[in-house]
Amino acid sequence: MPAFTIAAAQTASVAGDLPANIERHLAFMRTAAEQGVQLLVFAELSLTGYEPSLASELAIAPGDSVLAPLREMARELRMTAVVGMPIRLPSGSQVLIGALVMAADGSLAVYSKQHLHPGEELAFAPGTGGAALVWGDDRVALAVCADFAHASHPRAAAALGATVYAAGVLIGESGYAADTALLQGYAAEHAMVVLMANHGGPSGGWQCAGRSAIWGEDGCLIAAAQGVGEVLVIARREAGRWTGQCVEI
């Protein structure tokens, strides 16, 4: 199997401060490029923080020029970055929880969260998902937080040939054990690498647990952040074998 390097970006978002969060994302992208990362996945709503009360004010069209520095950096570094942002699609005025794919070739794709957490319907509408990302024989299926709480979501990804299931999330300390048990279980059940990018600091009133992680196709842990803070969690496949490391930013 060809070499493949993926990473979870565990950032500490500044509530509602898009310029500051873009700068941190760019720093993460540069460090990830130094590590040879090809796919970098950020947490749910990473660019604004998990701030439902601000979502309507902050929501943008996916192709908004404010995100141009991220798209340009992805193209310059030949890296694909998946960033979290509240979005409005041209077809409607509803606010969706988006995972925007800034591809290495300069293109843009959109994944929108399909399954809302209770209470999120007050600020967001359910989305429609999005297509898997393709690297040679690898297919990467995206998820945003509560999506993975529905077993049908990773099952559908596996049925469509996903080899990697990548979720941007917001998970607090109280839910961490149960949520990561689910993700680890999906890795083993569906023989997929599972990546979880969590927030590394408080967001939206939640004390996030950090501890972003990546599990192998057998469910064994490849790499995980030790706690909160800003960390890059990396998994590399070489000669068919996965190895991991963490890099503090």
Residue, then its C-alpha position, 0 to 999 in steps of 0.5 A: m500500500p502507498a505511504f499515507t499520512i493523516a493528522a488530527a489538529q487539536t486547536a484551542s479556538v477563540a470564541g467568534d474570532l475568525p481572523a485569530n482562528i485562521e492564523r492558528h489553522l495556518a500555523f497548524m498547516r505549516t507544522a503538519a506540512e513539515q511532518g509530511v501530512q497529506l490530510l489534516v482534519f480540524a475539530e467541529l466548528s474549529l474556525t469559530g469555536y462551538e458557539p451556537s449563539l453566534a452561528s447565525e452572525l458568523a455563518i458564511a458561504p463555503g466559498d467566501s473570500v475570508l477563507a482564501p488564506l486557508r485555500e491558498m495555503a493548502r494549495e501551496l503545501r499540497m495538503t488537504a485541510v478539513v476545517g469546521m465552520p458554520i455555513r449557509l449554502p446558496s440554496g437556502s438561508q439555514v445555517l449548517i455545521g460545515a466541514l469544508v475541504m480545502a483540497a491540495d489542488g485548490s478545489l473546495a468541497v463541503y460536508s455538512k453535519q447530518h445528525l444534530h445533537p439535542g438542542e442544536e436545532l435551535a441554531f442549525a439545520p441538519g445537513t446532507g453529508g458529502a462525498a468521500l475524499v479519494w487518495g489512490d486506493d484510499r477513501v476518507a469518509l467525513a463525519v461531524c460529532a453527533d454523526f458518529a453516534h448513529a451507527s448507520h453513519p460509519r456503517a454506510a461509510a464502510a459500505l461505500g469502501a471507506t478506509v478512513y473515517a475522520a470525525g471533527v468533534l466537540i467532546g467533553e470530559s463526561g462523554y469522552a469514555a463512551d464516545t471514544a469507545l464507539l469510535q474505537g469499536y467502529a475501527a475494529e468492526h469496519a476495518m477502517v482507520v478512525l480519526m477524531a479531532n477534538h477541541g483542545g480548550p473550552s468552547g461554547g461553555w463546554q470543558c472539552a476533553g482534548r485527547s484527539a486520537i487515531w485508531g487502526e483498522d484493528g481498533c488499536l490506538i495509533a496515537a493520541a494527545q495526552g490531554v488538552g492544549e494545541v497538539l497535532v496527532i499524526a498517523r503514518r502508513e508505510a509499507g502497510r504499517w501504521t505508526g503515530q506521533c504527537v507534535e505540540i504546536 
